[in-house]
Amino acid sequence: MAPSHPTSPTGPDGTPALVDFAVDLTAQETLRQAHVLDALGPAWDPIEVLRGEEAAYDLLYSGLDADQQRLYDDLVAAGVLPRRGGGRAAA
């Protein structure tokens, strides 16, 4: 049996033509999501996680000295960080 050597489609100028290529990852994404939720377990509470993150940010930006506070205020003014605690980092 002779080996098969398929030729690539070419465009009008003889260059390789683009070939439509699509992959539907819906089934794989659904399976991935199911595995993630299974790993998190039934006790996972996304609202509690968000509260914990907010508390961590409050702690991170608390007790700043004057230079740190100035830098924080500059980052807020530049839109890098959100304003927290009524205008002061230590809320």
ChimeraX attribute file (.defattr): number of C-alpha atoms within 10 A of each C-alpha:
attribute: neighborCount
match mode: 1-to-1
recipient: residues
	/A:1	3
	/A:2	4
	/A:3	5
	/A:4	6
	/A:5	6
	/A:6	6
	/A:7	7
	/A:8	11
	/A:9	12
	/A:10	12
	/A:11	10
	/A:12	8
	/A:13	7
	/A:14	8
	/A:15	10
	/A:16	12
	/A:17	12
	/A:18	10
	/A:19	9
	/A:20	5
	/A:21	5
	/A:22	6
	/A:23	5
	/A:24	7
	/A:25	9
	/A:26	9
	/A:27	9
	/A:28	10
	/A:29	11
	/A:30	11
	/A:31	12
	/A:32	12
	/A:33	12
	/A:34	12
	/A:35	12
	/A:36	11
	/A:37	12
	/A:38	11
	/A:39	10
	/A:40	11
	/A:41	10
	/A:42	8
	/A:43	6
	/A:44	12
	/A:45	10
	/A:46	9
	/A:47	9
	/A:48	10
	/A:49	11
	/A:50	11
	/A:51	11
	/A:52	12
	/A:53	12
	/A:54	13
	/A:55	11
	/A:56	12
	/A:57	13
	/A:58	16
	/A:59	13
	/A:60	12
	/A:61	17
	/A:62	15
	/A:63	13
	/A:64	15
	/A:65	10
	/A:66	9
	/A:67	9
	/A:68	13
	/A:69	17
	/A:70	13
	/A:71	13
	/A:72	20
	/A:73	18
	/A:74	13
	/A:75	14
	/A:76	16
	/A:77	12
	/A:78	10
	/A:79	10
	/A:80	10
	/A:81	12
	/A:82	14
	/A:83	15
	/A:84	15
	/A:85	12
	/A:86	8
	/A:87	11
	/A:88	14
	/A:89	23
	/A:90	16
	/A:91	12
